[in-house]
Amino acid sequence: MNLRRATKIVATLGPASSDVALLEKMISAGVNVVRLNFSHGAAQDHIDRAQMVREAAQRAGREVAIMADLQGPKIRVGKFAQGKVMLEAGAPFILDASRTEPGDQEGVGLDYKELPRDTRAGDVLLLNDGLIVLTVDAVRGEAVHTTVKIGGELSNNKGINKQGGGLTAPALTAKDMEDIRTAMSLQADYVAVSFPKNATDMEMARQLCNVAAAPYRHRPGLIAKIERAEAIPRLEEILRVSDGIMVARGDLAVEVGNAVVPALQKKMIRMARDMDKVVITATQMMESMITNPVPTRAEVSDVANAVLDGTDAVMLSAETAAGKYPLETVQEMAKICAAAEAAEDVQLDADFSGRVFSSIDQSIAMGALFTAHHLGAKAIVAMTDSGSTALWMSRHRIHIPIYALTPKISTQRRMALFRNVRPLLMDTSADRDTALDQAERHLKDRGIVSSGDVYAITCGEPMGAPGGTNMLKICRAI
């Protein structure tokens, strides 16, 4: 099943999956990217888990990418004296930034001290992922006076969203800056930035990552988590300065409304692919498998629709971090992805109609796709230093697998997120013909091609020069 699956799987590491033997099985079952959630745990915990990921991947015989997911601003209520309260519809409730004592039925303190300045009478606040709704009556000093519109149980440190957006919390906190240093020390392949509002937030994250990564001669990919209403009208500018986006449907749905999210998901996936960026679809994809051994039919449809939309990856959060069935969840998700992909239509001719490719290397990449498709080639092979050629190829639907051969392990790991790309590590000769012979032997040794199979291969002269792909060759394996 894994050999035929193009869509990648991101799995979150947590107490349920922090075992090297189990993680090895999860990687063998289909995990391509392991997410470290920096909202939980100390720096050393993440360093230890990253080492475990590398060990498990080595044991499984497959490289995976590590994604460090930053916590972002803590827009949360404080703690309650009894751990929780039950809010009744129609009751008053005060969110008080100056309160230091534990909360009670009348009100609670705030981790987010700016809330009184970000709200005014008439605003709607959504707590605990939108399950509790408060209407703001007045703001008096540091206290936000509200009336409970939809009640329920409110416990310690639950999140706060403002309907329609408008909270001014910065995307990068002091904790995030420290966590970036930790992530770069373990050489995370991707950094996911929580709650960016605009391109400036992502540019700041890029600068911080580059400075922290410089001693390790490392450069991570940056993923913008789209979860604020303000990010939607600025999606194009955010994409332009990022390496990809995450459709973070939880907080986004709370701010813009559940009904709007499916159409936004399709728009974001389409825009990311058009701009040659990667895209991850996340949140509650297999939520029922936290406690059940099989998914619901609605969850199967949800994952399949994301695949059919063209997402690079689908993500598991609590399902693998804290659920009872982390391995079974990965296995089920892999099956769903493979089945959905089998039903996809390939329309390369339509994809290329009217398009202009401004660079030689991108034109070669598109030529390889087009030619391999019409010849019915067994494989498409990209010899790549940076991974750009493989990324461009992966933006188009094709049922022929793309094998990316690279001499850099950092590039191999980063390409683990690209849809339909199988990254392989291979040192190559500086001589082009020798390198092509080495590539064919590499493919034959792995059973990817056999004698007589036709495949397309791209490379650049001089060999090893980044951005230098300038040759497409159609080969028949000897």
N, C-alpha and C positions, 0 to 999 in steps of 0.2 A: 504493500500500500504506500509506504513512504517513497518508493522510487517514482511513483506516478503522481505524487502530491506536489503542487506548485506553491500553494499558500503556506506560509510559515506560521508556526505556533510560538507564542510568547507565554511562558509560565512563570508565575511569581513564586519565589522561594519563601518559605515560612516554616513554622514548627512542624507542619504535616509532611514537609518534603526535605527537611534538612538532614538527610541521611545519604551518604555517598552511594550506597548500593541502590536505594530507591531512585535517586536522581539519575544514576546510570541507566536504569530501566526506562525512566521517563524520556531521556535523550534518545535512547534507542527506539522508543515508541513514536517519536516525532517532535520533541521540543527542539527548537532552533535558536531561541533567545531566552535567557534566564534573566528575570527582572528582580533586582534587589530594591525593596521598598524602604527608602531612607526615612519614612515616617515612623518606623519602628527600629529599635536596636541602636547600639553604640557603634562607633567607628570600627572597633576591633571585631565586632560581630560580622560586619559587612566584609572586612578583609578575610576573615576566616571562611565565610561562605563563598567568597569569590575563589579562594584556593580550592574549596571543595568542588565547585563547578568545574574548574579546570581539570581536577583529578577525575571526576566522573566522566567528563567529555573524553579524556584520554582513554579511560577504560572502555568507553562505548565506541572508540575509534572514529569519533566525529567532533569537529570543532563547533562550538556554539558561541554566540555573542552574549556579552553581559551588558545589561542596561541598568544604569543607576537612575532610579526615579526619585527626584527631589521632593521633599515634603511641601515646599511652598509656604505661604502665609497661613498661620493658624487662625482661621476665622471661626471661632468656636465659643460656646458658652463655657463658664467655669464649672466647678464641682458643686454638688449638692450635699447637704448634711447627711441625708439618708441614701445618697448615691443616685437617687432619681425622684421625680415627682410625677403625678398624674394631672395633666392640664385639662380643664373642662371648657368646652366651647362657651363663649360669652364671658369668661372670667378675665379680670385684669392680670397682667403679668409685666414685670419690670426687668429690663436688661440694663444693668448698671455697671458702667466701666470703672466706677470708683469703689465698688463693693469689694471688700476683702474677706468677709466671713462667708462660709458656705451658703449655697442657695437653699430656698425653701419654696413653699407653695406661692409665695408672693412675688418672688423674683430671684435672679441669679447674677453673679458677676460675669465678666467677659475676659477671655484671653485677647480678643481683638478690641483694643482700646479706642480705635478710631470710629467705631460704629455710630456714636452720637453725632459725629460730624458728617457721616455719610448718609444719614437718613433724615426724613422729615415726615410730618403728618400725612397720612394717606399711603405711605409706602407699605408694601407687603413683604414680610420676612418669612423665609421658609427654613425650618430647622429639621435636623435629622433626615436629610435627603428628601425634604419636601413633605414628610409625613405629618408635620405640625406646621400650621400656618398662623402667623400673627399679623394683625393690622396695626400699624403705628398710629397712635392717637396724638402724641405730642413728644417733643424732646425737651427736657428740662435739665440744663447743665450736662452732667455725665450720664443721666438716666434716660433711657428710651422707654416711654410708657406705651404699652400695647394692649390690645384685646385679642384673646384667643379666638380665632375663626374656626380652625379645625384642631381639636385637641388630641391628646394621646400621651403616652409615656415619654418623658424627656429625662435622659440620664446624663451623667458627667461627660463634659467635653464634646458634645454633639455639634456638628457643623452648622453654620449660618450662611444662607444665601439671600440675596435681595432679588426679588422678581424683576426681570429686565436688566439686571446688572447695576453697576454704579459704585461698588465698593472699591476704595482707593488703595487697598493693600498692595504693596510692591510684590512683583512676582518672585524676587530673590531676597530672602531674609539672611540675617547673619548666620543662622544655622545652615542654610543652603550653601553659603560661601565656604563654610568649613567642610560641609559634605562633598562639595566639588573637589576639594583638596584630597579627601579620602578616596573618592571615586577615581581620581587620576593616579593615586598611588597604587591602586589595584588595576589600573589601566582598563577601566570600563570602556567598552567599545561604543556605547551610546549613553548620552545623558538626557533624561526626559525632564523638561522644565515645566513645573506646575503653574497654572493660572497666568500665562503671559497675556498681556492685553494688546501688544503691538510689536513691531519689529525691534524697537529699542530694547525691550526686555530680552529678546533673544540675542541681540548683538552684545548686550552686557554679559549674558551667560557665556557667549562664545569667547569673549575676552578673558573672563575668569578661567574658563576651561583651558584655553591656550597657555595662559601664564602658569597654571597649576600643572599642566601636562608637559611643559617644556623640559624639565629635568629628566623626564622619562622618554623624551623624543617620541611623544605619542600625540595623536590628535583624534578626539572622539567625534562621532556624529551627534548632532543635536536634534532632539525630537521635541516639538512644541505640543504640549497637551492643550487641546482646544476645549476649554471648560468654562469660559466666561462669555457672557453675551457680547461684551465689547470686542472680543476677538473675531466675531463672525464678519462684520463689515471690513475688517483688516486682514482677512485670511490670506489674500494674495501677497501682501507685504510681509506677513509672518513667514509664509512658505518660501519667499525669495531668500530670506536670510537663515533658513533652517535646512536641515537635511531631510526632514520629514515631519509628519504630524501624527498625533494620536487623537482619534475621535473618542474623547473621554465622555461617554454618554451620561454618566451619573450626575456630576455637578452641572454639566451643560443643560441637561433636561430640567433640572430644578430651576435654573435661571430663565430658560426660554420656553419651557413647557414641554411635556412629554410628546405631544402630538406633532411638534415641529421637527423633532430630532431625526426620524427616518429620512426625510427629504434632505436635511442638512448633511446626514451621513453620506448619502449618494453624491451630493454636491462636493463635499470635501474630498472624497475618494477620487472623483473625476478630476478635480482641480489639481490635486497632488500628482496624479499620473501625467496630466498634461504638462506640468511644470518639472517633470523628471525628478520628483521627490518620492520618498517612501511613505506609506500610510499604514497605521495600526488601528484596528477597530477593537474597542475595549468596553468593559463594564457589563457584568451580569450575563455573559454569553452562555454560560452553562451553570447558572446559579443554583439550580435545584440539586446539582451533583455534589454540593457541599455536604449534603446529608443522604442523597439517594444514589444508587449505583447506575442509574440510567438517566439520560436527559429527558425533558419534556419535548413533545413534538414542536411546540412553539420555539424552544431553544434550538432545535435542529434547524428549523426554518430560518431563524435569526442568523445563525452561523453561515448557513448556505447562501443566504441573500448577501451577506457581506462578501463572501467569496465571489458570487456572481457580479457584484458591484465592481470587483477588481482590487480589493484590499490586498496589500502585501502580506499582512499578518492578522491573525485573530488572537486575542489575549485572554488569559485566565488569571484571575486575581485570587480571591479567597478560595476558589475551587481547588487550587493546588497549594496555597499557602496554609490553609487551615482546615480544608475539607477532609472527609473520611476516605475519599477515593481519588487521590491525585493522579495515580497512574491510569486508572480506568477513564478518568476525564480526558486525559491526553489521547488515549486510544480512540475514544468516541469522537473527539474533535477531528482527529486525523481522518477517520472514516468519512465524516460529513464533508470535509474539505475535498477529499478525493472524489466523492460521488458528485458533488456540485460541479467540480471542474470538468468531469466527463461530459457534462451537459452543455458546456460553453460553446458558443459559436466563435470561430476564428474568422475575422474580417480584416485581414491585413491590407488588402487592396483598398478598402474603404478608409482604413486608418491613415494610409499614406497619401490619399487623394487630396491634392491641393496644399500639401505640406512642403515647406522648404527647410532643408537642413543646411545650417550655415557653416558647419565645420566638417573637415575631411573625416575625422574619427567618428563623428556621429553618423555621417553618410555611410561609412563602411559598416557600422553596426546595423543600420537599417537595411542595407543591401544583403547582409548575411541572413537576417530574418526572412526577407522577401524570397531570396533564392532558395533557402533551405525549405521553406514552406511549399513552394511550387515544385521542388524536386522530390519532396517527401523524404528528406534527409533523416538519418537516425539520430543525429545530435548536432547542436551548434556549439562551437568551442570558441571562447574568447581568451586569448593570452593577454593578461592585463596586470599592470603594476598598481594602478590606483583603484580599479574597480568600476571606472566610469563607463567603459564599453558594455560591461555586463548590466549596469544599471539602466542604460538606454534601451538595451534589448528587452529588459524585464518590464518595461512600461507598456508592452504590447502583448495581447493574448496570442499564444501559439502553443500547440500541443506537443511541440518538440522541446525536449529538455535543453537548457543552456548550461554548459559546463564552463566555469571560469577558472582558469589556471593562473596562479599567481605565486611569485616567490616570497611574498610577504605574509606572515601569519596574521598581522593586524588587518590587512585587506581581506584575507580569507574570512576572518571572524566577522568583519563588518558586512560582507556580502551575504552572511547567513540570514539577513533580514530581507533580501531582495526576492521578490516573487519569481518562482520558476528558475532560480539560479542555484546550481550545485557547486559551491566553491571548493577547489582542490588546491593543495599546496604543491608546488613543483618548481624547483630551481631549473633554469634554462640556460642554454649556451648563448653566448653573444652572437654566434653565427646563426643566421635565420634558418637555413636548411637543416642544420643540426637540431635546432630548437623545435622545428616542425616534426622531425623524426622522433625526438624525445616525447613530444606531446602525444603522438599516435601510440607510442609504446605505453605511455601512461594510461591512455584510454583503454587500450587492449588488455593491459594487466588488470584493470578493474572491471572488465567485462562490459564496458560501455559501448564499445564497437567491436565487431568481429570482421574477419577478412571478407571483403566484398561490400561492406557497408559504406554508404556515402555520408559524409559529414562536411559541414562548413566550418572553417577556422579563420579567425582574424588575429592579426598581430601587427607590430610596427617595426619599421626600420629607421634608425638603428634600434636594436632590441633593448628593452629596458628603459626607454625614454618615456616618462609620464606624458600622457596626452598625445602619444605618437602613433596611434593605430592608423595605419594607412594601407593595409593589404587584406584582401579577402581571397581565400583559396578554397575551391571545392575539391575534396579529396575522396578517393575510394581506398579504404583500408586495405593494406597488403596482407 
